[in-house]
């Protein structure tokens, strides 16, 4: 379980790092767009991202374990 969590965190860092290496100007533009949103809009986007991430984790687990949690 801990190994899987470390793999997941490592993948997040890897993908985040690639974004900064390959498209640093895009990151700046994205941050400017986020600053223009209200706090409520950012909370909604964060909630949607969390639900999407949880759904992907659930789907991956269901596919590899042969069933739902």
Secondary structure, 3 states (H helix, E strand, C coil): CHHHHHHHHHHHHHHHHHHHHHCHHHHHHHHHHHHCCCHHHHHHHHHHHHHHHHHHHHHHHHHHHCCCC
